[in-house]
């Protein structure tokens, strides 16, 4: 690993100033993917600003809103009673997202900003990677791609967004609270990440020195039901193939309201607004669920190794919609 300067400030302003002042500096939180990237030589910051001593850990519930400090661990958030009661799909995504050891180290802020798991991106001997080196090409498109995205991608990059918990958070319109050199702002998670087909080397909209300090998560009102279904090659210690976060409010067998987001398919967590529109106010109908799934993946950019994800996404969403709507029906 390359030598680097290590800072450990004790307040947010110092941390932001330290990173903002040095173009080669970066924040360090749980380190569960950052250190891997550094050891592999893929990511080489000159200065690491360790934020783990900042007062950004903890969960506050105020009415319909839950504020999650960015340094809250995945395990702590999964154990929060309000999450079990009002956001079950978030809890399920957290528990499916990593081993217990990782969940105790990984932070929510770091989880949202984790880098892609594309094997070519993480292999410094591979030179063709537009995400790492703009205009160098894409080894995944030219070689074998399987754990890659089919939505929000093109021939320049098919990198998949790797976070599980980001999927249900996008479904409920969570927002990141961000502090930077210019002050504080809210960034809706639906606008935090940049699609690979809009610029493969730009992963999110945060500027250098901007730090996520918390995530504001609306709790589902009483009567809603939610769940997260993750399909993968094996039941644990494995990354996603396709996932579906679905929240529904039922009125008898009528879908009064719903929220849907898909994981494993997009270069960003994929909010399925068209499917929501197609199904809101309709009765439980597997055929219509499948049509909504087909509409969601229409226009997918597929490669020989990723084409299976089209049907898998439709089947996963249909199954999760059925599970949520039929169990919610009295
Ligand atoms: Fe790089 Fe994206 Fe291609 Fe992976 S898919 S090799 S991250 S350009």
Boltz pocket constraint, residues with backbone or C-beta under 6 A from the ligand:
constraints:
  - pocket:
      binder: B
      contacts: [[A, 116], [A, 118], [A, 119], [A, 120], [A, 121], [A, 128], [A, 129], [A, 130], [A, 131], [A, 132], [A, 137], [A, 138], [A, 139], [A, 140], [A, 141], [A, 156], [A, 157], [A, 158], [A, 159], [A, 200]]
      max_distance: 6.0
